[in-house]
């Protein structure tokens, strides 16, 4: 039997996840509160829609040391907390709170191997955008819910010396009970708990997966491994889903039924 092994939400685009017992899937195909905030570069235009490329703000793809930041977001108080090394900063979404959080992230990055990237034209000062509720800053206009199988990550972990776990792949849903890579062959409908999804397409991966989520160091050439050792045309792990007849709530432990 296939079941939901873990659920993740990413309050701040390009940063570390929160593990959740449940996720609310919105009717528009996004996870409630997912990528609802972003640290925008100084020269980036504020988006007019729900699309925001990684190149316009802080993201693991370019700043791998962001992986070391422990992040939590309190939905009730609309408060973001960032913890790393000696930094432990909490701020709400008022102007002063946003500034305090932006300055804390900048101060941390100044101590890392990514510090020189901050000196490029148009990066600083950072600006924290978003209302903390609206899933707004996805890479793709349609949003999507992302899923991968734990066995696929396990197969990849077995091929490289560096530790590889689910966190590198930034999916919303991790399932257990499948063979490695089986989810790439899914098509048609997938029911998770009470929510029915339509499979959209596989997920082509970027350099973010090469960063160790504990150290922030690029320690595994996973893009090359996926194409050479697993014979993929493009480095791929996981799939994108959209709800069929409206959203709902999915929970850790829910059964997953594939109607391929």
Buried (B, 14 or more C-beta within 10 A) or exposed (E): EBBBBBBBBBBBBBBBBBEBEBBBBBEEBBBBBBBBBBBBBEEBEEBEEBBBEBEBBBBBBBBBBBBBBEBEBEEEEBBBBBBBEEEEBBBBBEEEBBBBBBBBBBEBBEEBEBBEBBEEEEBBEBBBBBEBEBBBBBBEEEBBBBBBBBBBBBBBBEBBEBEBBBBBBBBBBBBBBBEBBBBBEBBEBBBBBEBBBBBBEBBBBBBBBBBBBEBBBBBBEBBEBBBEEBEBEEBBBBBBBBBEEEBBEBBBEBEBEBEE
